[in-house]
C-alpha cells in the first residue's frame, strides 16, 4: 500500500481507534485505582574522608569515591535494617523496610542519595529520619578497623532531607491515563491498518482489469442519484453519473459483433452491487441517443423494479413465460418517453425453468423485433444459475463489480461460470467508486462545465473563417 492508503485506512477505521483509546483509558483508570499509593522521602549525604597518616588529599578523595558504593549497600544491609526496625518505631518488618529503601552513590559529586518509599506517609518519614540519624554511626563502625590502622575517618554530612511529601508520588493519574490513551491509539491504528492489509477486495480499476482480464467499460462514481431507480431516469443538469452512463453506452456500441437490435445482459457476482442502477443508466443513455429501449427485470425471485419506479403491481415477465399474459400487455412506460420496462411480475415457483424455457427465447425474439436495445437486468450470478441462462441468450454481458465488495477469487469464479455457457462478456463496470478513483476526479466543476457549454468562445473582433474541407476519419 501507498502511504496515503495507510492514512485512509486509519480514517475509515476511526471508530476502531476511538474504541481502543477508550479501552486504554479505562484500563489505565482501573490499574491506577488498584495501585496502592506510595509516599517518598529522600536524604542526601556528602561523603568526606579525612587525610590519614601518610595520605595526601588526593588519596583521601579517591578513597571516598571508592567507598561510596559500599555505603550505598550498607543502607540495605541486614544489620543496619534491624537497627532501623528498633529505632523507627513503625511496626514494620525488616523485609518491608529493606524493600522500601533505595540507595545510590555518585562518585563524581561524592553524594550518597537514599530514597524511602512506603504506602504510609508517617512511616515513610519515620524510616527516613532513622536512616539519617543512624547511617553515619554505622559507617564509623564499619570503618573502625581501617581508622585504627591510621587511615582518616569517613564522615557522612547530611546535606538534604529527610523530605516530607504531602502528596503520593504514585500512582501518577495523569501520566497513567496519557499512557493508556497512547497505547490504545497505537493499538487502534495497528488494527485499522491490519484490517486494510487483510482486505483483499477489489478497489481500483487496475485491480479489476488484472483480476478479470477484461476491459473496464465505465467507472460509476458514488452519487445520491443512483440510490433510487426513479431518479436515474429523471432529467437533471450536468451529472457525472450520466457521463459514466454515456461512456458505458459508447463502449458497448463499439463492442465487436453487436447487432443493430442488441440484447445486453447486466449482472453481478453478488446481490447488492448496483447492477439494476447500471442497467437503468445504460438504458437512459441509449434512450437519450434516440434508441427505443426496453429494460426487462429478470430477477424473478426478488422483484423490486416496479416498486422502485412507482409502477402499479401487475403481470410481468414471469406471467409471459408461463403463458398467462402477452408481452404487449406487460410493457410499462416510464418517465422517459423512449424507455419502457417489463417488470418481473408474479413470483413463480420455478424461476430457473421458466428462464430456460422455449417461451423465454420466443419472448426475447419479440423484444428484438420491437426495440433497438433490450437490457436484461438479471439476478446476481451467486448462488443461482438464472443469470447464466439469460447471459447465454444475450448478445453480450456487462459484469458489475462494486468497489470493496468482491475478491479476485470470486470474480474469477463468476467469469468461469459465464465462460462455461459461452457468454460474450463485453467488460466490467466498477460501481460506487469514491471521487478520488472515479473518472470525475480532478475534473472541472459542474458550474464551470455549464458555463463552458453556454459561452461563445469566438473572438469578437475577428471575422468568421470558413471551415477547411477535410475527409472523414477512417474507421
C-alpha positions as CSV (number, residue, x, y, z in Angstrom):
1,X,0.0,0.0,0.0
2,X,1.0,3.6,-0.6
3,X,1.4,5.9,2.4
4,X,-1.9,7.7,1.6
5,X,-3.7,4.4,1.7
6,X,-2.5,3.9,5.3
7,X,-4.0,7.2,6.2
8,X,-7.3,6.3,4.5
9,X,-7.3,3.0,6.4
10,X,-6.9,4.9,9.7
11,X,-9.6,7.4,8.8
12,X,-12.0,4.6,7.7
13,X,-11.3,2.8,11.0
14,X,-11.7,5.9,13.2
15,X,-14.3,4.1,15.3
16,X,-11.8,1.3,16.0
17,X,-9.2,3.8,17.1
18,X,-11.8,5.6,19.3
19,X,-12.8,2.3,20.9
20,X,-9.2,1.3,21.6
21,X,-8.5,4.7,23.1
22,X,-11.5,4.4,25.4
23,X,-10.4,0.9,26.4
24,X,-6.9,2.1,27.0
25,X,-8.2,4.9,29.2
26,X,-10.4,2.5,31.1
27,X,-7.6,0.1,31.7
28,X,-5.3,2.8,32.9
29,X,-8.0,4.1,35.3
30,X,-8.6,0.6,36.7
31,X,-4.9,0.0,37.1
32,X,-4.5,3.4,38.8
33,X,-7.3,2.7,41.2
34,X,-5.9,-0.7,42.1
35,X,-2.3,0.6,42.6
36,X,-1.7,1.5,46.3
37,X,-0.5,5.0,47.0
38,X,3.2,5.4,47.7
39,X,4.9,8.3,49.6
40,X,8.6,9.1,49.3
41,X,11.2,10.8,51.5
42,X,14.7,11.4,50.2
43,X,18.0,12.0,52.0
44,X,21.4,13.2,50.7
45,X,24.8,12.8,52.3
46,X,28.1,14.3,51.3
47,X,30.8,11.7,51.8
48,X,34.2,13.1,53.2
49,X,37.2,11.1,54.1
50,X,39.8,12.9,56.2
51,X,43.5,12.5,55.4
52,X,45.2,9.8,57.4
53,X,48.8,9.3,58.3
54,X,51.0,9.5,55.2
55,X,48.0,10.2,52.9
56,X,47.6,13.0,50.5
57,X,44.4,14.9,49.9
58,X,44.1,13.2,46.5
59,X,44.4,9.8,48.1
60,X,41.7,10.6,50.6
61,X,39.4,11.8,47.8
62,X,39.9,8.6,45.8
63,X,39.2,6.6,48.9
64,X,35.9,8.4,49.3
65,X,35.0,7.7,45.7
66,X,35.9,4.0,46.1
67,X,33.9,3.6,49.3
68,X,30.7,5.4,48.3
69,X,29.2,2.3,46.6
70,X,29.9,0.3,49.7
71,X,28.0,2.9,51.8
72,X,25.0,2.6,49.5
73,X,25.0,-1.2,50.0
74,X,25.3,-0.6,53.8
75,X,22.0,1.2,53.8
76,X,20.2,-2.0,52.9
77,X,22.3,-4.4,54.9
78,X,20.6,-6.7,57.4
79,X,22.4,-5.3,60.4
80,X,21.5,-1.7,59.6
81,X,17.9,-2.6,58.7
82,X,17.5,-4.4,62.0
83,X,18.6,-1.2,63.7
84,X,16.0,0.8,61.7
85,X,13.3,-1.6,62.9
86,X,14.1,-0.8,66.5
87,X,14.7,2.9,66.1
88,X,11.9,3.9,63.7
89,X,9.0,2.6,65.8
90,X,6.9,2.0,62.8
91,X,5.9,-1.6,63.5
92,X,7.2,-2.6,60.0
93,X,9.1,-5.8,59.4
94,X,12.8,-5.8,58.4
95,X,11.8,-7.0,55.0
96,X,9.3,-4.2,54.5
97,X,11.9,-1.6,55.4
98,X,14.6,-3.2,53.3
99,X,12.3,-3.2,50.3
100,X,11.4,0.5,50.9
101,X,15.0,1.7,50.7
102,X,16.8,2.5,47.5
103,X,20.4,3.9,47.7
104,X,22.8,5.2,45.0
105,X,26.2,6.9,45.2
106,X,27.7,9.4,42.7
107,X,31.5,9.1,42.6
108,X,31.8,12.4,40.7
109,X,30.0,14.5,43.3
110,X,30.5,12.2,46.3
111,X,26.8,12.5,47.0
112,X,25.0,9.5,48.6
113,X,21.3,9.5,47.9
114,X,18.7,7.4,49.7
115,X,15.0,7.3,49.0
116,X,12.4,5.6,51.2
117,X,9.1,4.6,49.6
118,X,6.1,3.4,51.7
119,X,2.3,3.4,51.4
120,X,2.0,5.4,54.7
121,X,3.4,9.0,54.8
122,X,4.2,8.9,58.6
123,X,6.1,5.6,58.3
124,X,8.0,6.9,55.3
125,X,9.2,10.0,57.2
126,X,10.0,7.9,60.3
127,X,12.1,5.4,58.4
128,X,13.9,8.2,56.5
129,X,14.7,10.0,59.8
130,X,16.0,6.8,61.3
131,X,18.3,6.4,58.3
132,X,19.6,10.0,58.6
133,X,20.3,9.5,62.3
134,X,22.0,6.1,62.2
135,X,23.8,5.7,58.9
136,X,26.7,7.9,59.9
137,X,27.3,5.8,63.1
138,X,27.1,2.6,61.1
139,X,29.7,3.9,58.6
140,X,32.0,4.8,61.5
141,X,31.5,1.3,63.0
142,X,32.0,-0.2,59.5
143,X,35.4,1.6,59.1
144,X,36.7,1.2,62.6
145,X,39.4,-1.3,61.6
146,X,40.7,0.9,58.8
147,X,40.7,4.0,61.0
148,X,42.7,2.2,63.7
149,X,45.3,1.4,61.1
150,X,46.0,5.1,60.6
151,X,43.6,6.0,57.8
152,X,41.4,9.1,58.1
153,X,37.8,8.6,59.2
154,X,34.9,8.9,56.8
155,X,32.2,11.3,57.7
156,X,28.6,11.4,56.2
157,X,27.4,15.0,56.2
158,X,23.6,15.3,55.9
159,X,23.0,18.0,53.3
160,X,19.3,17.4,52.4
161,X,16.3,15.7,54.0
162,X,14.6,13.8,55.1
163,X,11.9,15.5,52.8
164,X,8.3,15.4,53.8
165,X,5.9,14.9,50.8
166,X,2.2,15.5,51.4
167,X,1.1,14.0,48.1
168,X,1.8,10.5,47.0
169,X,4.3,10.0,44.2
170,X,2.4,7.1,42.8
171,X,0.1,6.3,41.1
172,X,0.5,9.3,38.8
173,X,-3.0,9.6,37.5
174,X,-2.4,12.0,34.6
175,X,0.6,10.1,33.3
176,X,-1.1,6.7,33.6
177,X,-4.2,8.0,31.7
178,X,-2.0,9.5,29.0
179,X,-0.1,6.3,28.5
180,X,-3.3,4.3,28.4
181,X,-4.7,6.6,25.7
182,X,-1.4,6.5,23.8
183,X,-1.3,2.7,23.9
184,X,-5.0,2.5,22.9
185,X,-4.4,4.8,20.0
186,X,-1.4,2.7,18.8
187,X,-3.4,-0.5,19.1
188,X,-6.4,1.1,17.2
189,X,-4.1,2.2,14.4
190,X,-2.5,-1.2,14.2
191,X,-5.9,-2.9,14.0
192,X,-7.2,-0.5,11.4
193,X,-4.2,-0.9,9.2
194,X,-4.2,-4.7,9.7
195,X,-7.8,-4.9,8.6
196,X,-6.9,-3.0,5.4
197,X,-3.9,-5.3,4.7
198,X,-6.1,-8.4,5.2
199,X,-8.9,-6.9,3.0
200,X,-8.4,-8.5,-0.5
201,X,-11.5,-7.0,-2.1
202,X,-11.1,-5.2,-5.4
203,X,-10.8,-1.4,-5.1
204,X,-9.2,0.2,-8.2
205,X,-9.7,-0.1,-11.9
206,X,-6.3,-1.6,-12.3
207,X,-7.1,-4.4,-9.8
208,X,-10.4,-5.2,-11.5
209,X,-8.8,-5.4,-15.0
210,X,-5.9,-7.5,-13.7
211,X,-8.2,-9.9,-11.9
212,X,-10.8,-10.2,-14.7
213,X,-8.6,-9.9,-17.8
214,X,-11.4,-7.7,-19.3
215,X,-11.5,-4.1,-20.2
216,X,-13.1,-1.6,-17.8
217,X,-16.2,-0.2,-19.6
218,X,-17.0,2.6,-17.1
219,X,-16.3,3.9,-13.6
220,X,-19.5,4.7,-11.8
221,X,-19.0,7.3,-9.0
222,X,-20.9,7.3,-5.7
223,X,-23.9,9.5,-6.3
224,X,-27.2,10.1,-4.4
225,X,-29.0,10.0,-7.8
226,X,-28.1,6.3,-8.0
227,X,-29.8,5.3,-4.7
228,X,-33.3,5.3,-6.2
229,X,-34.2,3.9,-9.6
230,X,-36.7,6.6,-10.5
231,X,-34.0,9.3,-10.0
232,X,-31.7,7.7,-12.6
233,X,-34.3,8.2,-15.3
234,X,-35.2,11.8,-14.4
235,X,-33.9,14.7,-16.3
236,X,-31.3,16.8,-14.4
237,X,-28.4,19.2,-15.1
238,X,-25.0,18.0,-16.0
239,X,-24.3,14.9,-14.0
240,X,-21.2,12.8,-13.6
241,X,-23.5,9.8,-13.2
242,X,-24.9,10.4,-16.7
243,X,-21.5,10.9,-18.1
244,X,-20.5,7.5,-16.8
245,X,-23.6,6.0,-18.4
246,X,-22.7,7.6,-21.8
247,X,-19.2,6.2,-21.6
248,X,-20.7,2.8,-20.9
249,X,-23.1,3.2,-23.9
250,X,-20.2,4.2,-26.2
251,X,-18.0,1.3,-25.2
252,X,-20.8,-1.3,-25.7
253,X,-21.8,0.3,-29.1
254,X,-18.3,-0.4,-30.3
255,X,-18.1,-4.0,-28.9
256,X,-17.4,-6.3,-31.9
257,X,-20.3,-8.1,-33.4
258,X,-23.1,-6.0,-31.8
259,X,-26.2,-6.2,-34.0
260,X,-28.5,-3.3,-34.8
261,X,-31.1,-4.7,-32.3
262,X,-28.9,-5.7,-29.4
263,X,-29.7,-7.6,-26.2
264,X,-27.4,-6.8,-23.3
265,X,-27.5,-8.7,-20.0
266,X,-26.3,-6.8,-16.9
267,X,-25.3,-9.0,-14.0
268,X,-23.0,-9.0,-10.9
269,X,-21.3,-11.5,-8.8
270,X,-23.2,-10.9,-5.6
271,X,-26.5,-9.3,-4.7
272,X,-26.3,-5.6,-3.8
273,X,-23.6,-4.5,-6.2
274,X,-25.8,-2.0,-8.1
275,X,-26.5,-3.9,-11.3
276,X,-30.1,-2.5,-11.6
277,X,-28.8,1.0,-11.3
278,X,-26.2,0.4,-14.0
279,X,-28.8,-1.2,-16.3
280,X,-31.0,1.9,-15.9
281,X,-28.1,4.2,-16.5
282,X,-27.2,2.4,-19.7
283,X,-30.9,2.4,-20.8
284,X,-31.3,6.1,-20.3
285,X,-28.0,6.8,-22.1
286,X,-29.3,4.8,-25.1
287,X,-32.8,6.5,-24.9
288,X,-31.2,9.9,-24.8
289,X,-29.3,8.9,-28.0
290,X,-32.7,8.2,-29.8
291,X,-32.8,4.5,-29.4
292,X,-36.0,2.6,-28.4
293,X,-35.0,0.9,-25.2
294,X,-36.7,-1.9,-23.2
295,X,-35.5,-2.8,-19.7
296,X,-36.5,-6.3,-18.6
297,X,-36.4,-7.2,-14.9
298,X,-35.4,-10.9,-15.0
299,X,-34.9,-11.4,-11.2
300,X,-38.0,-13.5,-10.7
301,X,-37.0,-14.4,-7.2
302,X,-36.8,-10.9,-5.7
303,X,-38.6,-8.4,-7.9
304,X,-38.3,-4.7,-7.0
305,X,-38.1,-2.7,-10.1
306,X,-41.8,-1.9,-10.4
307,X,-42.0,-0.6,-6.9
308,X,-38.8,1.5,-7.2
309,X,-40.1,3.1,-10.4
310,X,-43.5,3.8,-8.9
311,X,-45.4,1.4,-11.1
312,X,-48.6,-0.5,-10.0
313,X,-48.4,-4.2,-9.3
314,X,-49.4,-6.3,-12.3
315,X,-48.3,-9.1,-14.6
316,X,-44.8,-9.2,-15.9
317,X,-42.1,-11.4,-17.4
318,X,-42.9,-14.4,-15.3
319,X,-46.6,-14.3,-16.5
320,X,-45.5,-14.0,-20.1
321,X,-43.1,-17.0,-19.8
322,X,-45.9,-19.0,-18.0
323,X,-48.4,-18.2,-20.8
324,X,-50.7,-16.2,-18.6
325,X,-50.1,-12.8,-20.4
326,X,-49.0,-11.5,-23.7
327,X,-45.8,-9.5,-24.0
328,X,-47.5,-6.3,-25.2
329,X,-49.7,-6.4,-22.1
330,X,-46.9,-6.2,-19.6
331,X,-44.8,-3.4,-21.1
332,X,-44.9,-0.3,-18.9
333,X,-44.0,3.3,-19.7
334,X,-41.5,5.3,-17.7
335,X,-40.8,9.0,-17.2
336,X,-38.5,8.8,-20.3
337,X,-40.7,8.6,-23.4
338,X,-38.2,6.3,-25.3
339,X,-37.7,3.9,-22.4
340,X,-40.1,1.2,-21.3
341,X,-39.8,-1.6,-18.8
342,X,-41.1,-5.1,-18.2
343,X,-41.3,-5.9,-14.5
344,X,-40.8,-9.4,-13.1
345,X,-44.4,-9.9,-12.4
346,X,-45.8,-12.7,-10.2
347,X,-43.1,-14.6,-8.3
348,X,-43.1,-18.2,-9.8
349,X,-42.2,-21.4,-8.0
350,X,-39.8,-22.4,-10.8
351,X,-37.9,-19.3,-12.0
352,X,-34.9,-21.2,-13.4
353,X,-37.1,-23.5,-15.5
354,X,-39.1,-20.5,-16.8
355,X,-35.9,-18.5,-17.8
356,X,-34.5,-21.6,-19.6
357,X,-37.7,-22.5,-21.4
358,X,-38.6,-22.1,-25.1
359,X,-41.1,-19.4,-24.3
360,X,-38.2,-17.3,-23.0
361,X,-36.5,-17.4,-26.4
362,X,-39.7,-16.5,-28.1
363,X,-40.3,-13.5,-25.9
364,X,-36.7,-12.4,-26.4
365,X,-37.3,-12.5,-30.2
366,X,-40.4,-10.4,-29.9
367,X,-38.4,-7.8,-27.9
368,X,-35.7,-7.7,-30.5
369,X,-38.2,-7.0,-33.3
370,X,-39.8,-4.1,-31.4
371,X,-36.9,-2.4,-29.7
372,X,-33.4,-1.4,-30.9
373,X,-31.9,-2.0,-27.4
374,X,-33.1,-4.6,-24.9
375,X,-31.4,-4.6,-21.5
376,X,-31.9,-7.6,-19.2
377,X,-31.5,-6.9,-15.5
378,X,-30.5,-10.4,-14.5
379,X,-30.1,-11.8,-11.0
380,X,-26.7,-12.0,-9.4
381,X,-24.5,-14.9,-10.5
382,X,-24.3,-16.2,-7.0
383,X,-25.8,-18.5,-5.9
384,X,-28.3,-19.4,-8.7
385,X,-27.9,-20.2,-12.3
386,X,-30.6,-17.9,-13.6
387,X,-28.2,-15.2,-14.7
388,X,-26.1,-17.6,-16.7
389,X,-29.1,-18.7,-18.7
390,X,-30.0,-15.1,-19.5
391,X,-26.4,-14.1,-20.3
392,X,-26.1,-17.0,-22.8
393,X,-29.1,-15.7,-24.7
394,X,-27.9,-12.1,-24.9
395,X,-25.5,-10.6,-27.4
396,X,-23.1,-9.5,-24.7
397,X,-23.0,-9.3,-21.0
398,X,-21.9,-6.5,-18.7
399,X,-20.5,-7.6,-15.3
400,X,-20.9,-5.0,-12.5
401,X,-18.3,-5.1,-9.7
402,X,-18.9,-2.9,-6.7
403,X,-16.0,-1.1,-5.0
404,X,-14.7,-3.1,-2.0
405,X,-17.2,-5.9,-2.4
406,X,-15.7,-8.7,-4.5
407,X,-12.5,-10.6,-4.1
408,X,-10.4,-11.6,-7.1
409,X,-11.2,-15.3,-6.5
410,X,-14.9,-14.7,-6.5
411,X,-14.7,-12.5,-9.7
412,X,-12.7,-15.2,-11.5
413,X,-15.3,-17.9,-10.4
414,X,-18.1,-15.7,-11.8
415,X,-16.3,-15.3,-15.1
416,X,-15.6,-19.0,-15.3
417,X,-19.4,-19.7,-14.9
418,X,-20.1,-17.3,-17.8
419,X,-17.4,-18.9,-19.9
420,X,-19.0,-22.3,-19.4
421,X,-22.2,-21.1,-21.1
422,X,-20.4,-19.4,-24.0
423,X,-21.3,-15.9,-22.9
424,X,-19.6,-12.9,-24.6
425,X,-18.6,-10.6,-21.7
426,X,-18.1,-7.1,-23.1
427,X,-16.3,-5.9,-19.9
428,X,-16.6,-4.9,-16.4
429,X,-18.2,-1.8,-14.8
430,X,-16.7,-0.7,-11.5
431,X,-19.5,0.7,-9.4
432,X,-19.8,3.0,-6.3
433,X,-16.3,4.5,-6.6
434,X,-15.2,7.3,-4.4
435,X,-14.4,10.5,-6.1
436,X,-10.7,10.0,-6.0
437,X,-10.9,6.8,-8.1
438,X,-13.7,7.8,-10.4
439,X,-13.4,9.5,-13.8
440,X,-14.7,12.6,-12.2
441,X,-11.6,13.1,-10.1
442,X,-9.9,16.4,-10.8
443,X,-12.5,17.2,-13.5
444,X,-13.8,20.7,-13.9
445,X,-16.7,21.6,-11.6
446,X,-20.3,21.3,-12.8
447,X,-20.7,25.1,-12.8
448,X,-17.6,25.5,-15.0
449,X,-18.8,22.9,-17.5
450,X,-22.3,24.6,-17.6
451,X,-20.7,28.0,-18.3
452,X,-18.4,26.4,-20.9
453,X,-21.4,25.0,-22.7
454,X,-23.2,28.4,-22.9
455,X,-20.1,30.6,-23.6
456,X,-19.3,31.7,-27.2
457,X,-15.5,31.4,-27.4
458,X,-15.2,33.0,-30.9
459,X,-13.1,36.2,-30.9
460,X,-15.5,39.2,-31.2
461,X,-13.2,41.4,-33.3
462,X,-12.2,38.7,-35.9
463,X,-14.3,37.8,-38.9
464,X,-15.5,34.3,-39.2
465,X,-13.2,31.9,-41.0
466,X,-14.8,29.4,-43.3
467,X,-14.1,25.8,-42.4
468,X,-11.5,23.9,-44.4
469,X,-12.9,20.8,-46.1
470,X,-11.4,17.6,-45.0
471,X,-12.1,13.9,-45.4
472,X,-14.0,12.0,-42.8
473,X,-11.7,9.9,-40.5
474,X,-11.3,6.3,-41.5
475,X,-13.0,3.9,-39.1
